[in-house]
Amino acid sequence: MRCLVVADLHYSLPQFDWLLAAAPEFDLVIFAGDALDVGSFVDFRAQIVVVKKYLSLLSGITKVILCSGNHDLDERSAEGEKIARWIGDVRELGIACDGDSLVIGDTFFTVCPWWDGPLVKQRLEEQLREASAQPATRWIWVHHAPPANSPTSWGGKRFFGDVDLVQWIAHYQPAMVISGHVHQSPFITDGSWYDRLGDTWAFNTGLQPGRPPVYIVIDFDEAKAFWLPAGDARYIDLKAELARPALPITQPPAWLTSLDRIADPILAKPQTAAG
């Protein structure tokens, strides 16, 4: 299984276009939160309509997992906590989203909501506890915020990760936690796109403007994780111990050569949801 990981597209339609063009190369697309952008001049309701259309097209190409991020929160619950109600609507498209778990082959995925208060946090804790009883070769969490006190959550002056996530990782030891949220972590001194907490690999894509977005590819058959920002290409061996820096890609796999071709908007003519 080969998995494409993106996060923090923040309503960048060129990046969504690229995502549609890239999707056929992958068995699964994981969108680790912040599909929308609360700071955009585009009305939030319009953003939701357009992003849902992209997700509908994407789900017709490959399997999709989507978790909420802090920019995706569109309503308050009856208890007053911010929630991403619209994300639950994409379940009807066959997309696994907040609160869901699913099995693909020998891998068990748990999709975690962004929690803004004690009630959603409690439901997430219950979700993890129930999911921990599921037998699987590997257990992967999709959780928008990376773990605290990790290079994947380093912002340059302090960590911006989730303290509770660190405790949950220590207790359950999933194989991986896939995140975004802290845009600059992979690009600054003492930050990184990957980390290891005990037996758990943690990933944060980071954010770059333009097309394509920065992305991670996890190839479970090859046991490698690749990070592809603009102008660089790195990978790590998932069977090895944590080591830094990540290795440069000297022999690009076929899927990466294909993605390089569609990265050029002149050569690529992907489907578009924007009309």
Residue pairs with C-beta under 8 A, 6 or more apart in sequence:
1 27
1 28
1 104
1 105
1 107
1 219
1 220
1 221
2 25
2 26
2 27
2 28
2 217
2 218
2 219
2 220
2 221
2 255
3 26
3 27
3 28
3 29
3 30
3 217
3 218
3 219
3 220
4 19
4 22
4 23
4 25
4 26
4 28
4 29
4 30
4 215
4 216
4 217
5 29
5 30
5 32
5 178
5 203
5 205
5 215
5 216
5 217
5 218
6 15
6 19
6 29
6 30
6 31
6 32
6 205
6 213
6 215
7 31
7 32
7 33
7 34
7 69
7 144
7 179
7 180
7 181
7 204
7 205
7 207
8 32
8 33
8 34
8 69
8 180
8 181
8 183
8 205
8 206
8 207
8 213
9 15
9 16
9 19
9 31
9 34
9 35
9 213
10 34
10 35
10 36
10 37
10 40
10 71
10 207
11 35
11 36
11 37
11 40
11 42
11 47
11 50
11 51
12 209
12 213
13 50
13 272
13 274
14 210
14 211
14 265
15 210
15 211
15 212
15 213
16 51
16 54
16 273
17 211
17 265
17 270
17 271
17 272
18 211
18 212
18 213
18 262
18 263
18 268
18 270
19 29
19 54
19 58
19 213
20 54
20 57
20 58
20 61
20 270
20 271
20 272
20 273
21 262
21 268
21 270
21 271
22 212
22 215
22 259
22 262
23 29
23 58
23 61
23 62
24 61
24 62
25 255
25 258
25 259
26 62
26 217
26 255
27 62
27 63
27 104
28 62
28 63
28 64
28 65
28 104
29 58
29 62
29 63
29 64
29 65
30 64
30 65
30 142
30 178
31 64
31 65
31 66
31 67
32 67
32 69
32 142
32 143
32 144
32 178
32 179
32 180
32 205
33 66
33 67
33 68
33 69
33 70
33 71
33 72
33 114
33 144
33 179
33 180
33 181
34 69
34 70
34 71
34 72
34 144
34 180
34 181
35 51
35 55
35 66
35 69
35 71
35 72
36 44
36 47
36 48
36 51
36 71
36 72
36 74
37 47
37 71
38 44
38 71
38 73
40 47
44 74
48 74
48 86
50 273
50 274
52 86
52 89
52 90
52 93
53 273
53 274
54 273
55 64
55 66
55 90
55 93
55 95
56 93
56 273
57 271
57 273
58 64
59 90
59 93
59 94
59 95
63 96
63 104
64 93
64 94
64 95
64 96
65 95
65 96
65 97
65 102
65 109
65 111
65 142
66 87
66 90
66 95
66 96
66 97
66 111
67 87
67 97
67 98
67 111
67 112
67 113
67 114
67 142
67 143
67 144
68 83
68 84
68 87
68 97
68 98
68 113
68 114
68 144
69 114
69 144
69 180
69 181
70 114
70 116
70 144
70 181
72 84
72 86
72 87
72 114
73 82
73 83
73 84
73 114
73 116
74 83
74 84
74 85
74 86
75 82
75 83
75 84
75 85
76 82
76 83
77 83
77 119
77 120
79 117
79 119
80 117
81 115
81 116
81 117
81 119
81 120
82 116
82 117
83 113
83 116
83 120
84 98
84 113
84 114
87 97
87 98
87 113
88 97
88 98
88 99
90 97
91 97
91 100
96 102
96 109
96 111
97 111
98 111
98 112
98 113
98 114
99 111
99 113
99 123
99 127
100 110
100 111
101 108
101 109
101 110
101 111
101 127
101 131
101 134
102 108
102 109
102 111
103 109
103 134
103 136
106 136
106 137
106 138
107 136
107 137
107 138
107 139
107 140
107 220
108 131
108 134
108 136
108 138
108 139
108 140
109 140
109 141
109 142
110 127
110 128
110 131
110 139
110 140
110 141
110 142
110 174
111 142
112 124
112 127
112 128
112 141
112 142
112 143
112 144
113 120
113 123
113 124
114 120
114 144
114 145
115 121
115 124
121 164
125 168
128 141
128 168
128 172
131 139
132 139
132 172
138 174
138 175
138 176
138 220
139 172
139 174
139 175
140 174
140 175
140 176
140 177
140 178
141 174
141 176
141 177
141 178
142 178
142 179
143 162
143 165
143 177
143 178
143 179
144 179
144 180
144 181
145 153
145 160
145 161
145 162
145 165
145 179
145 181
145 182
146 152
146 153
146 161
146 162
146 165
146 177
146 179
146 180
146 181
146 182
146 185
146 202
146 203
146 204
147 153
147 161
147 162
147 165
147 166
147 169
147 177
147 179
147 195
147 197
147 202
148 159
148 160
148 161
148 162
148 163
148 165
148 166
149 159
149 161
149 163
149 166
150 159
150 161
150 166
150 195
150 197
150 202
151 185
151 190
151 191
151 192
151 195
152 161
152 179
152 182
152 185
152 186
152 191
152 192
152 193
152 194
152 195
152 202
152 203
152 204
153 159
153 160
153 161
153 162
153 181
153 182
153 185
153 204
154 160
154 182
154 185
154 188
154 190
154 191
154 192
155 182
155 184
155 185
155 188
155 191
156 184
156 188
156 189
156 191
160 181
160 182
161 181
161 182
165 177
166 197
169 177
169 197
169 198
169 200
169 202
170 197
170 198
173 198
173 199
173 200
174 200
175 199
175 200
175 201
176 200
176 201
176 202
176 203
176 218
177 200
177 201
177 202
177 203
178 203
178 216
179 202
179 203
179 204
180 204
180 205
180 206
180 207
181 204
182 191
182 204
182 206
183 206
183 207
184 191
184 206
184 207
185 191
185 192
185 193
185 204
185 206
186 192
186 193
186 204
186 205
186 206
186 214
186 227
186 229
187 206
187 229
192 204
192 244
193 203
193 204
193 205
193 206
193 216
193 227
193 234
193 246
194 201
194 202
194 203
194 204
194 225
194 227
194 236
194 246
195 201
195 202
195 242
196 202
196 241
196 242
201 225
201 238
203 216
203 218
203 225
205 213
205 214
205 215
205 216
205 227
206 214
206 229
207 213
207 214
208 214
208 229
208 230
210 230
211 263
211 265
212 228
212 259
212 262
212 263
214 227
214 228
214 229
214 230
215 227
215 228
216 225
216 226
216 227
216 228
217 225
217 226
217 228
217 255
217 256
218 224
218 225
218 226
218 238
219 225
219 226
219 253
223 237
223 238
223 239
224 235
224 236
224 237
224 238
225 235
225 236
225 238
226 233
226 234
226 235
226 249
226 256
227 233
227 234
227 235
227 246
228 256
228 259
233 248
233 249
233 252
233 256
234 245
234 246
234 247
234 248
234 249
235 246
235 247
235 249
236 243
236 246
236 247
237 247
249 256
252 260
261 267
261 268
262 268
262 270
